Amino acid sequence: MHTVTRPTPSHFGIFVTDIQRMTDFYTQVFGLVVTDRGQGRTFKSELVFMSASEDQHHQLVLASGRPVEATFSTVMQISFAVPSIQHIRDAKAAALERGATQMRGLNHGNALSIYFSDPEGNTVEVYIDTPFYVAQPHGDPLDLTLSDEEIMRQTEAICRADPTFMPVAQWRERFLSKVSAT
């Protein structure tokens, strides 16, 4: 069971045109496991439930029914946290191999991210958090050809030059004080 202490975002669903292609994309690029699939009883779409965690039955749901002629996705972004910079590099290669387009890397200071469009044009982010905070939005280019050490050195320098910089632990303390004030 997924433990929460207050309302917490936990999963998302998107309409798709080609449910098998999209299932293959998300299982092959991110290693998601299909936990269930079937026809909705009240929601008359084919549904595919996927997860990366044994604690959550589903973190992503694909639903058939997106019109083929849909040219604009209303999904701002679908984000996947990964454990290391190398995992970002690996996801980039796997996504490009499986039809992703519009690949770009951004250094947000508080996170290192790549963004791309999945085969149906939904924006996907793959990221790791850093130990730094700077006010968002913030986006410098991210060069994944550099070593992990060089990327982190550059990130720290970028963050320390920003007047809003603080260690992420300090930002978390501020966040918790806001939560306790509500």
C-alpha positions as CSV (number, residue, x, y, z in Angstrom):
1,M,0.0,0.0,0.0
2,H,1.2,3.5,-0.9
3,T,1.4,5.5,2.4
4,V,0.3,9.2,2.2
5,T,-0.3,11.7,5.0
6,R,-2.2,14.3,2.8
7,P,-3.4,14.6,-0.8
8,T,-0.4,13.5,-2.9
9,P,-0.2,13.2,-6.7
10,S,0.2,9.5,-7.4
11,H,-0.7,8.5,-11.0
12,F,-1.8,9.9,-14.3
13,G,-3.7,8.7,-17.3
14,I,-3.6,9.8,-21.0
15,F,-5.7,9.2,-24.0
16,V,-3.9,7.5,-26.8
17,T,-4.6,6.6,-30.5
18,D,-2.5,3.5,-30.8
19,I,-2.6,1.8,-27.4
20,Q,-0.3,-1.1,-28.2
21,R,2.4,1.2,-29.7
22,M,2.2,3.4,-26.6
23,T,2.2,0.4,-24.2
24,D,5.4,-0.8,-26.0
25,F,7.0,2.6,-25.8
26,Y,6.4,3.1,-22.0
27,T,7.3,-0.5,-21.1
28,Q,10.4,-0.6,-23.3
29,V,11.8,2.9,-22.5
30,F,11.0,3.0,-18.8
31,G,10.6,-0.6,-17.9
32,L,7.0,-0.1,-16.6
33,V,5.1,-3.3,-15.9
34,V,1.6,-3.8,-17.2
35,T,-0.4,-4.6,-14.1
36,D,-3.8,-4.9,-15.7
37,R,-5.6,-4.2,-18.9
38,G,-9.2,-4.4,-20.2
39,Q,-12.3,-2.7,-21.3
40,G,-13.7,-0.1,-18.9
41,R,-17.3,-0.9,-17.8
42,T,-18.4,2.7,-17.2
43,F,-15.5,4.3,-19.0
44,K,-15.8,2.6,-22.4
45,S,-12.2,2.7,-23.4
46,E,-9.5,0.0,-23.5
47,L,-7.3,0.7,-20.5
48,V,-3.7,-0.4,-19.8
49,F,-2.5,0.0,-16.2
50,M,1.3,0.2,-15.7
51,S,3.6,0.7,-12.7
52,A,7.3,0.8,-11.7
53,S,6.5,0.2,-8.1
54,E,5.1,-2.8,-6.2
55,D,3.6,-0.2,-3.8
56,Q,1.3,1.3,-6.5
57,H,-1.0,-0.8,-8.7
58,H,-0.7,1.8,-11.4
59,Q,1.3,5.0,-12.0
60,L,0.4,5.4,-15.6
61,V,-2.9,4.5,-17.4
62,L,-3.3,4.5,-21.1
63,A,-6.8,4.9,-22.4
64,S,-7.9,4.3,-26.0
65,G,-10.0,7.0,-27.6
66,R,-7.7,9.8,-28.6
67,P,-8.9,10.9,-32.1
68,V,-6.4,10.1,-34.8
69,E,-6.8,13.6,-36.1
70,A,-5.7,15.1,-32.7
71,T,-2.8,17.3,-33.5
72,F,-2.2,18.9,-30.1
73,S,-1.6,17.0,-26.9
74,T,-3.0,18.7,-23.8
75,V,-0.4,16.8,-21.6
76,M,2.0,19.5,-20.4
77,Q,4.5,16.8,-19.3
78,I,4.7,13.2,-18.0
79,S,7.7,13.1,-15.6
80,F,9.9,10.1,-14.6
81,A,12.4,10.3,-11.8
82,V,15.5,8.2,-12.3
83,P,18.4,7.4,-9.9
84,S,21.4,8.8,-11.9
85,I,22.6,10.9,-14.8
86,Q,23.5,7.7,-16.6
87,H,19.9,6.6,-16.3
88,I,19.0,9.9,-18.1
89,R,21.5,9.0,-20.9
90,D,20.1,5.5,-21.1
91,A,16.5,6.8,-21.3
92,K,17.5,9.3,-24.0
93,A,18.9,6.5,-26.2
94,A,16.0,4.1,-25.6
95,A,13.4,6.8,-26.3
96,L,15.1,8.0,-29.5
97,E,15.4,4.3,-30.6
98,R,11.7,3.9,-30.2
99,G,10.5,7.0,-32.0
100,A,10.8,9.9,-29.6
101,T,11.3,13.3,-31.1
102,Q,12.2,16.9,-30.1
103,M,14.9,15.7,-27.6
104,R,16.3,18.5,-25.4
105,G,18.2,18.7,-22.2
106,L,17.8,21.3,-19.5
107,N,19.6,22.0,-16.3
108,H,17.0,23.4,-13.9
109,G,19.5,23.8,-11.1
110,N,17.3,21.8,-8.7
111,A,17.0,19.0,-11.4
112,L,18.7,17.7,-14.5
113,S,16.2,16.8,-17.2
114,I,15.7,15.7,-20.7
115,Y,12.4,16.4,-22.5
116,F,11.0,14.7,-25.6
117,S,7.8,14.0,-27.4
118,D,6.6,10.4,-27.2
119,P,5.3,8.7,-30.4
120,E,1.9,10.5,-30.1
121,G,3.3,14.0,-29.2
122,N,3.0,14.0,-25.4
123,T,5.9,15.7,-23.7
124,V,7.9,13.4,-21.4
125,E,10.5,14.5,-18.9
126,V,13.2,12.2,-17.4
127,Y,15.1,13.8,-14.5
128,I,17.1,13.5,-11.3
129,D,17.0,15.9,-8.4
130,T,20.1,17.8,-7.3
131,P,21.1,18.9,-3.8
132,F,20.5,22.5,-4.8
133,Y,17.6,24.9,-5.0
134,V,17.1,27.9,-7.3
135,A,13.8,29.6,-8.1
136,Q,11.9,28.1,-11.0
137,P,11.4,28.3,-13.9
138,H,15.1,28.0,-14.6
139,G,16.7,26.3,-17.6
140,D,20.3,26.2,-18.8
141,P,21.4,23.8,-21.5
142,L,22.3,20.3,-20.3
143,D,25.2,18.5,-22.1
144,L,25.0,14.8,-21.3
145,T,28.3,14.2,-23.2
146,L,30.1,15.6,-20.2
147,S,31.1,13.4,-17.2
148,D,28.7,13.2,-14.3
149,E,31.3,15.1,-12.2
150,E,31.6,17.9,-14.7
151,I,27.8,18.2,-15.0
152,M,27.4,18.5,-11.2
153,R,30.3,21.0,-10.9
154,Q,28.7,23.2,-13.6
155,T,25.3,22.8,-11.9
156,E,26.6,23.9,-8.5
157,A,28.4,26.9,-10.1
158,I,25.2,27.9,-11.9
159,C,23.1,27.6,-8.7
160,R,25.6,29.4,-6.5
161,A,25.6,32.3,-9.0
162,D,21.8,32.6,-8.7
163,P,20.6,35.0,-5.9
164,T,17.8,32.5,-5.0
165,F,20.3,29.7,-4.3
166,M,20.0,27.6,-1.2
167,P,20.8,23.9,-0.3
168,V,17.7,21.8,-1.0
169,A,17.7,20.8,2.7
170,Q,17.0,24.5,3.6
171,W,14.3,24.7,0.9
172,R,12.7,21.6,2.4
173,E,12.6,23.2,5.9
174,R,10.8,26.2,4.4
175,F,8.4,23.9,2.7
176,L,7.6,22.1,5.9
177,S,7.0,25.3,7.7
178,K,4.5,26.3,5.0
179,V,2.7,23.0,5.4
180,S,2.6,23.2,9.2
181,A,1.2,26.8,8.9
182,T,-1.8,25.6,6.9
